[in-house]
Amino acid sequence: MTPRQWDDDDRLIADLAAAVRSTEPLASTIADHAEGALAWRTIDEDLVRASLTFDSSLAPAAGTRTEPGEARVLVFSSSPLSVEVEVMHSEVVGQILPPSAGEILVETADGAEYHVDVGESGFFELPVLPDGPVRLRCDTATGRVVTEWVQL
């Protein structure tokens, strides 16, 4: 359409009405996104943070630090859940305590996410992860806990 067609007031009003009607789906999308954004305002209340309470690479063992190539043990503690992780050369395994089935979401610093199922015993094995810090969000029937960011 060219502006000349809008010399007629009736045509201008009809074009404006059509433009407004065509944005109704957009308004619904905007409302959905706004609702999602507002849901994030309570995210810190919904998540229980687990603090790193033990890292075998920092703990003295017979007066020395853990040797390179040995398994590294990390313990994240909170209430009601704790997470123990053992980092070995070729794999990363762990357990949620108290033992319970659930799911772990592994988040990487670059935004990648990996879902891992946890068995009734609470044991899990993580996939091969890219270099960089990660954190674990553990969900079980007992509750949800999120670890600190850590370099595995």
DRENBA-837324 format. One record per atom (N, C-alpha, C): residue number from 0; residue in three letters; x, y, z. Coordinates in steps of 0.2 Angstrom, whole numbers, plus 5000, padded with zeros to 4 digits. Each point is the difference from the previous one (the first is absolute). Example, Ala and Ser with C-alpha at 12.3 -4.5 7.8 and 13.67 -1.06 7.14 Angstrom:
# DRENBA-837324
PT   n res    u    v    w
PT   0 ALA 5066 4972 5039
PT   0 ALA 4996 5006 5000
PT   0 ALA 5004 5006 5000
PT   1 SER 4998 5005 4996
PT   1 SER 5004 5006 5001
PT   1 SER 4996 5005 5003
# end
This chain:
# DRENBA-837324
PT   n res    u    v    w
PT   0 MET 5004 4994 5000
PT   0 MET 4996 5006 5000
PT   0 MET 5004 5006 5000
PT   1 THR 4998 5005 4997
PT   1 THR 5004 5006 5000
PT   1 THR 4996 5006 5004
PT   2 PRO 5004 5005 5002
PT   2 PRO 4996 5005 5004
PT   2 PRO 4994 5003 4997
PT   3 ARG 5000 5000 4993
PT   3 ARG 4995 5004 4997
PT   3 ARG 4993 4996 5001
PT   4 GLN 5000 4994 5001
PT   4 GLN 4994 4997 5002
PT   4 GLN 4997 5002 5007
PT   5 TRP 5004 5003 5004
PT   5 TRP 4998 5002 5006
PT   5 TRP 4998 5007 5000
PT   6 ASP 4999 5003 4994
PT   6 ASP 4997 5007 5000
PT   6 ASP 4992 4999 5002
PT   7 ASP 4998 4994 4999
PT   7 ASP 4993 4999 5002
PT   7 ASP 5000 4998 5007
PT   8 ASP 4996 5003 5004
PT   8 ASP 5000 4999 5007
PT   8 ASP 4997 4993 5001
PT   9 ASP 4995 4998 4997
PT   9 ASP 4997 4993 5001
PT   9 ASP 5005 4995 4998
PT  10 ARG 5004 5001 4995
PT  10 ARG 5005 4994 4998
PT  10 ARG 5005 5000 5005
PT  11 LEU 5002 5006 5003
PT  11 LEU 5005 5000 5005
PT  11 LEU 4998 4996 5007
PT  12 ILE 4994 5002 5002
PT  12 ILE 4997 4996 5006
PT  12 ILE 5000 4993 4998
PT  13 ALA 4998 4998 4994
PT  13 ALA 4999 4993 4999
PT  13 ALA 5007 4996 5000
PT  14 ASP 5005 5004 4997
PT  14 ASP 5007 4997 5001
PT  14 ASP 5003 5000 5007
PT  15 LEU 4998 5005 5004
PT  15 LEU 5002 5000 5007
PT  15 LEU 4997 4994 5004
PT  16 ALA 4993 4999 4998
PT  16 ALA 4997 4995 5004
PT  16 ALA 5002 4993 4998
PT  17 ALA 5002 4999 4994
PT  17 ALA 5003 4994 4997
PT  17 ALA 5007 4998 5004
PT  18 ALA 5004 5006 5000
PT  18 ALA 5006 4999 5003
PT  18 ALA 5000 4998 5008
PT  19 VAL 4995 5003 5003
PT  19 VAL 4999 4998 5007
PT  19 VAL 4998 4993 5001
PT  20 ARG 4995 4998 4996
PT  20 ARG 4998 4993 5000
PT  20 ARG 5005 4995 4999
PT  21 SER 5005 5002 4995
PT  21 SER 5005 4995 4999
PT  21 SER 5005 5000 5005
PT  22 THR 5000 5004 5005
PT  22 THR 5005 5000 5006
PT  22 THR 4997 4996 5006
PT  23 GLU 4994 4997 5000
PT  23 GLU 4997 4997 5005
PT  23 GLU 5004 4993 5002
PT  24 PRO 5003 4996 4995
PT  24 PRO 5004 4995 5002
PT  24 PRO 5006 5002 5003
PT  25 LEU 5003 5006 4998
PT  25 LEU 5006 5002 5003
PT  25 LEU 4999 5002 5007
PT  26 ALA 4994 5003 5002
PT  26 ALA 4998 5002 5007
PT  26 ALA 5000 4994 5004
PT  27 SER 4997 4995 4998
PT  27 SER 5000 4994 5004
PT  27 SER 5007 4997 5001
PT  28 THR 5005 5000 4995
PT  28 THR 5007 4998 5001
PT  28 THR 5003 5004 5005
PT  29 ILE 4999 5007 5000
PT  29 ILE 5003 5005 5004
PT  29 ILE 4998 4998 5007
PT  30 ALA 4994 4999 5001
PT  30 ALA 4997 4998 5007
PT  30 ALA 5003 4994 5003
PT  31 ASP 5001 4995 4995
PT  31 ASP 5003 4993 5002
PT  31 ASP 5007 5001 5003
PT  32 HIS 5004 5004 4996
PT  32 HIS 5007 5002 5002
PT  32 HIS 5000 5004 5006
PT  33 ALA 4996 5005 5001
PT  33 ALA 4999 5004 5006
PT  33 ALA 4999 4995 5006
PT  34 GLU 4995 4996 5000
PT  34 GLU 4999 4995 5005
PT  34 GLU 5006 4996 5002
PT  35 GLY 5003 4997 4995
PT  35 GLY 5006 4996 5001
PT  35 GLY 5005 5004 5003
PT  36 ALA 5001 5006 4998
PT  36 ALA 5005 5005 5004
PT  36 ALA 4999 5001 5007
PT  37 LEU 4993 5001 5001
PT  37 LEU 4998 5001 5007
PT  37 LEU 5001 4994 5005
PT  38 ALA 5000 4994 4997
PT  38 ALA 5000 4994 5004
PT  38 ALA 5008 5000 5002
PT  39 TRP 5004 5003 4997
PT  39 TRP 5007 4999 5002
PT  39 TRP 5002 5004 5006
PT  40 ARG 4995 5005 5002
PT  40 ARG 5002 5004 5006
PT  40 ARG 5000 4997 5006
PT  41 THR 4998 4994 5001
PT  41 THR 5000 4996 5006
PT  41 THR 5005 4994 4999
PT  42 ILE 5004 4999 4995
PT  42 ILE 5004 4995 4999
PT  42 ILE 5005 4998 5005
PT  43 ASP 5002 5005 5004
PT  43 ASP 5005 4999 5005
PT  43 ASP 4996 4997 5006
PT  44 GLU 4994 5002 5001
PT  44 GLU 4996 4997 5005
PT  44 GLU 4999 4992 4999
PT  45 ASP 4999 4999 4994
PT  45 ASP 4998 4993 4998
PT  45 ASP 5006 4995 5000
PT  46 LEU 5006 5003 4999
PT  46 LEU 5006 4996 5000
PT  46 LEU 5004 5000 5006
PT  47 VAL 5002 4994 5002
PT  47 VAL 5004 4999 5006
PT  47 VAL 5007 4999 4998
PT  48 ARG 5005 5004 5002
PT  48 ARG 5007 5000 4998
PT  48 ARG 5004 4995 5005
PT  49 ALA 5004 4996 4996
PT  49 ALA 5004 4996 5004
PT  49 ALA 5007 5003 5000
PT  50 SER 5003 5000 5005
PT  50 SER 5007 5003 5001
PT  50 SER 5005 4994 4999
PT  51 LEU 5006 5002 4997
PT  51 LEU 5005 4995 4999
PT  51 LEU 5003 5000 5007
PT  52 THR 5000 4994 5004
PT  52 THR 5002 4999 5006
PT  52 THR 5006 4996 5001
PT  53 PHE 5002 4996 4994
PT  53 PHE 5006 4996 5000
PT  53 PHE 5002 5000 4993
PT  54 ASP 5007 5001 4999
PT  54 ASP 5003 4999 4993
PT  54 ASP 5007 4996 5002
PT  55 SER 5000 4994 4998
PT  55 SER 5006 4996 5001
PT  55 SER 5007 5003 4997
PT  56 SER 4999 5004 4995
PT  56 SER 5006 5003 4997
PT  56 SER 5003 5005 5005
PT  57 LEU 4996 5003 5004
PT  57 LEU 5002 5005 5005
PT  57 LEU 5002 4997 5007
PT  58 ALA 4997 4994 5001
PT  58 ALA 5001 4997 5007
PT  58 ALA 5007 4997 5001
PT  59 PRO 5003 5001 5006
PT  59 PRO 5007 4997 5001
PT  59 PRO 4999 4992 5001
PT  60 ALA 5003 4997 4996
PT  60 ALA 5000 4992 5001
PT  60 ALA 5008 4998 5001
PT  61 ALA 5001 4998 5006
PT  61 ALA 5007 4998 5002
PT  61 ALA 5004 5006 4999
PT  62 GLY 4998 5006 5001
PT  62 GLY 5004 5006 5000
PT  62 GLY 5001 5003 4993
PT  63 THR 4997 4997 4995
PT  63 THR 5001 5002 4993
PT  63 THR 4993 5001 4996
PT  64 ARG 5000 5003 4995
PT  64 ARG 4994 5001 4996
PT  64 ARG 4999 4994 4996
PT  65 THR 4994 4999 4997
PT  65 THR 4998 4994 4996
PT  65 THR 5005 5000 4994
PT  66 GLU 5003 4994 4998
PT  66 GLU 5004 5000 4994
PT  66 GLU 4996 5001 4994
PT  67 PRO 5003 5003 4995
PT  67 PRO 4996 5000 4993
PT  67 PRO 4999 4993 4998
PT  68 GLY 4994 4999 4997
PT  68 GLY 4998 4994 4997
PT  68 GLY 4996 4996 5005
PT  69 GLU 5000 5001 5007
PT  69 GLU 4996 4997 5005
PT  69 GLU 4993 5002 4999
PT  70 ALA 4995 4996 5003
PT  70 ALA 4993 5002 5000
PT  70 ALA 4999 5007 5005
PT  71 ARG 4996 5004 4998
PT  71 ARG 4999 5006 5004
PT  71 ARG 4992 4999 5002
PT  72 VAL 5000 5001 5007
PT  72 VAL 4993 5000 5003
PT  72 VAL 4998 5007 5002
PT  73 LEU 4993 5001 4998
PT  73 LEU 4997 5007 5002
PT  73 LEU 4994 4998 5004
PT  74 VAL 4999 5004 5005
PT  74 VAL 4993 4999 5004
PT  74 VAL 4997 5007 5000
PT  75 PHE 4994 5000 4998
PT  75 PHE 4996 5006 5000
PT  75 PHE 4994 4998 5005
PT  76 SER 5000 5005 5006
PT  76 SER 4995 4998 5005
PT  76 SER 4995 5006 5000
PT  77 SER 4994 4997 5002
PT  77 SER 4994 5005 5001
PT  77 SER 4995 4996 5004
PT  78 SER 4994 5003 5001
PT  78 SER 4995 4996 5003
PT  78 SER 4994 5001 4995
PT  79 PRO 4997 4995 4998
PT  79 PRO 4999 4993 5002
PT  79 PRO 5005 4995 4997
PT  80 LEU 5003 5003 4994
PT  80 LEU 5004 4995 4996
PT  80 LEU 5008 5002 5000
PT  81 SER 5004 4995 4999
PT  81 SER 5007 5001 4999
PT  81 SER 5002 4996 4994
PT  82 VAL 5006 5003 4997
PT  82 VAL 5002 4996 4994
PT  82 VAL 5007 4999 5000
PT  83 GLU 5002 4994 4999
PT  83 GLU 5007 4998 5000
PT  83 GLU 5002 4998 4993
PT  84 VAL 5006 5003 4998
PT  84 VAL 5002 4999 4993
PT  84 VAL 5007 4997 5000
PT  85 GLU 5002 4995 4996
PT  85 GLU 5006 4998 4999
PT  85 GLU 5003 5001 4993
PT  86 VAL 5005 5004 4999
PT  86 VAL 5003 5001 4994
PT  86 VAL 5006 4996 4998
PT  87 MET 4999 4995 4995
PT  87 MET 5006 4996 4999
PT  87 MET 5002 5002 4993
PT  88 HIS 5005 4997 4997
PT  88 HIS 5003 5002 4994
PT  88 HIS 4995 5000 4994
PT  89 SER 4997 4994 5000
PT  89 SER 4995 4999 4994
PT  89 SER 4993 5001 5002
PT  90 GLU 4998 5001 5006
PT  90 GLU 4993 5000 5002
PT  90 GLU 4999 5004 5006
PT  91 VAL 4993 5002 5001
PT  91 VAL 4998 5004 5006
PT  91 VAL 4994 4996 5002
PT  92 VAL 5000 4998 5006
PT  92 VAL 4994 4997 5003
PT  92 VAL 4999 5003 5007
PT  93 GLY 4994 4998 5002
PT  93 GLY 4998 5003 5007
PT  93 GLY 4994 4997 5003
PT  94 GLN 4998 5003 5005
PT  94 GLN 4994 4998 5004
PT  94 GLN 4996 5005 5003
PT  95 ILE 4994 5000 5000
PT  95 ILE 4996 5005 5004
PT  95 ILE 4998 4997 5006
PT  96 LEU 5001 5004 5006
PT  96 LEU 4998 4997 5006
PT  96 LEU 4995 5005 5004
PT  97 PRO 4995 4997 5003
PT  97 PRO 4998 4993 5000
PT  97 PRO 4999 4997 4994
PT  98 PRO 5001 4993 4999
PT  98 PRO 4999 4997 4993
PT  98 PRO 4993 5000 4998
PT  99 SER 4999 5002 4994
PT  99 SER 4993 5001 4997
PT  99 SER 5001 5001 4992
PT 100 ALA 4995 4997 4997
PT 100 ALA 5000 5001 4993
PT 100 ALA 4998 5008 4998
PT 101 GLY 5002 5002 4994
PT 101 GLY 4999 5007 4998
PT 101 GLY 5003 5001 4994
PT 102 GLU 5002 5006 4999
PT 102 GLU 5003 5003 4994
PT 102 GLU 5005 5005 5002
PT 103 ILE 5006 5000 4996
PT 103 ILE 5005 5006 5000
PT 103 ILE 5000 5003 4994
PT 104 LEU 5000 5007 5001
PT 104 LEU 5001 5004 4994
PT 104 LEU 5007 5003 5001
PT 105 VAL 5005 4998 4995
PT 105 VAL 5006 5003 5000
PT 105 VAL 5001 5006 4996
PT 106 GLU 5002 5006 5003
PT 106 GLU 5000 5006 4996
PT 106 GLU 5007 5002 4999
PT 107 THR 5002 5002 4994
PT 107 THR 5007 5002 4999
PT 107 THR 5000 5008 4999
PT 108 ALA 5006 5003 5001
PT 108 ALA 5001 5007 5000
PT 108 ALA 4998 5003 4993
PT 109 ASP 5000 4996 4995
PT 109 ASP 4998 5002 4993
PT 109 ASP 4993 4999 4998
PT 110 GLY 4996 4998 5005
PT 110 GLY 4993 4999 4999
PT 110 GLY 4997 4993 4998
PT 111 ALA 5005 4996 4999
PT 111 ALA 4998 4993 4998
PT 111 ALA 4997 4996 5006
PT 112 GLU 4995 4996 4999
PT 112 GLU 4997 4996 5006
PT 112 GLU 4999 4993 4998
PT 113 TYR 5001 4996 5005
PT 113 TYR 5000 4993 4999
PT 113 TYR 4996 4997 5006
PT 114 HIS 4995 4995 4998
PT 114 HIS 4995 4997 5004
PT 114 HIS 5003 4993 5002
PT 115 VAL 5000 4999 5006
PT 115 VAL 5003 4993 5003
PT 115 VAL 4994 4997 5004
PT 116 ASP 4998 4994 4999
PT 116 ASP 4996 4997 5005
PT 116 ASP 5004 4997 5006
PT 117 VAL 4996 5000 5005
PT 117 VAL 5003 4997 5007
PT 117 VAL 4996 4994 5002
PT 118 GLY 5003 4995 5001
PT 118 GLY 4997 4994 5003
PT 118 GLY 4998 5000 5007
PT 119 GLU 4996 4995 5002
PT 119 GLU 4997 5000 5007
PT 119 GLU 5006 5001 5005
PT 120 SER 5005 4997 4998
PT 120 SER 5006 5000 5005
PT 120 SER 5003 5007 5000
PT 121 GLY 4998 5005 4996
PT 121 GLY 5003 5006 5000
PT 121 GLY 5006 5001 4996
PT 122 PHE 5003 4994 4997
PT 122 PHE 5006 5000 4996
PT 122 PHE 4999 5003 4993
PT 123 PHE 5005 5004 4997
PT 123 PHE 4999 5002 4994
PT 123 PHE 5007 5001 4996
PT 124 GLU 5000 5000 4994
PT 124 GLU 5006 5001 4996
PT 124 GLU 4999 5005 4995
PT 125 LEU 5005 5005 5000
PT 125 LEU 4999 5006 4996
PT 125 LEU 5003 4999 4993
PT 126 PRO 4998 5003 4995
PT 126 PRO 5003 4999 4993
PT 126 PRO 5006 5004 5000
PT 127 VAL 5004 4998 4995
PT 127 VAL 5006 5004 4999
PT 127 VAL 4999 5007 4999
PT 128 LEU 5002 5005 5004
PT 128 LEU 4999 5007 5000
PT 128 LEU 5005 5004 4997
PT 129 PRO 4998 5006 4997
PT 129 PRO 5005 5004 4997
PT 129 PRO 5004 5003 5006
PT 130 ASP 5006 5003 4998
PT 130 ASP 5004 5003 5005
PT 130 ASP 4996 5006 5002
PT 131 GLY 5002 5002 5007
PT 131 GLY 4996 5006 5003
PT 131 GLY 4996 4998 5006
PT 132 PRO 4998 5005 5003
PT 132 PRO 4996 4999 5006
PT 132 PRO 4993 4997 4999
PT 133 VAL 4998 4996 5004
PT 133 VAL 4993 4997 5000
PT 133 VAL 4997 5001 5007
PT 134 ARG 4993 4999 4999
PT 134 ARG 4996 5000 5007
PT 134 ARG 4995 4995 4998
PT 135 LEU 4998 4996 5006
PT 135 LEU 4995 4995 4999
PT 135 LEU 4993 5002 5004
PT 136 ARG 4995 4999 4997
PT 136 ARG 4993 5001 5003
PT 136 ARG 4997 4994 5001
PT 137 CYS 4999 4997 5006
PT 137 CYS 4998 4994 5002
PT 137 CYS 4992 5000 5002
PT 138 ASP 4996 4997 4997
PT 138 ASP 4993 4999 5001
PT 138 ASP 4998 4993 5002
PT 139 THR 4998 4999 5006
PT 139 THR 4997 4994 5003
PT 139 THR 4993 5001 5003
PT 140 ALA 4997 4995 5002
PT 140 ALA 4994 5001 5004
PT 140 ALA 5001 5003 5007
PT 141 THR 5006 5000 5002
PT 141 THR 5002 5003 5007
PT 141 THR 5001 5008 4999
PT 142 GLY 5002 5002 4994
PT 142 GLY 5001 5007 4999
PT 142 GLY 5004 5002 4994
PT 143 ARG 5002 5006 5000
PT 143 ARG 5005 5002 4994
PT 143 ARG 5005 5004 5003
PT 144 VAL 5006 4999 4997
PT 144 VAL 5006 5003 5003
PT 144 VAL 5005 5002 4994
PT 145 VAL 5003 5005 5000
PT 145 VAL 5004 5003 4995
PT 145 VAL 5007 5001 5003
PT 146 THR 5005 4997 4997
PT 146 THR 5007 5000 5002
PT 146 THR 5003 5007 4998
PT 147 GLU 5006 5002 5003
PT 147 GLU 5004 5005 4998
PT 147 GLU 5003 4999 4993
PT 148 TRP 5002 5005 4996
PT 148 TRP 5004 4999 4994
PT 148 TRP 5007 4997 5002
PT 149 VAL 5002 4995 4997
PT 149 VAL 5006 4997 5001
PT 149 VAL 5004 4997 4994
PT 150 GLN 5006 5000 5000
PT 150 GLN 5004 4997 4994
PT 150 GLN 5001 4993 5002
PT 151 LEU 4997 4995 4996
PT 151 LEU 5001 4993 5001
PT 151 LEU 5007 4998 4997
# end
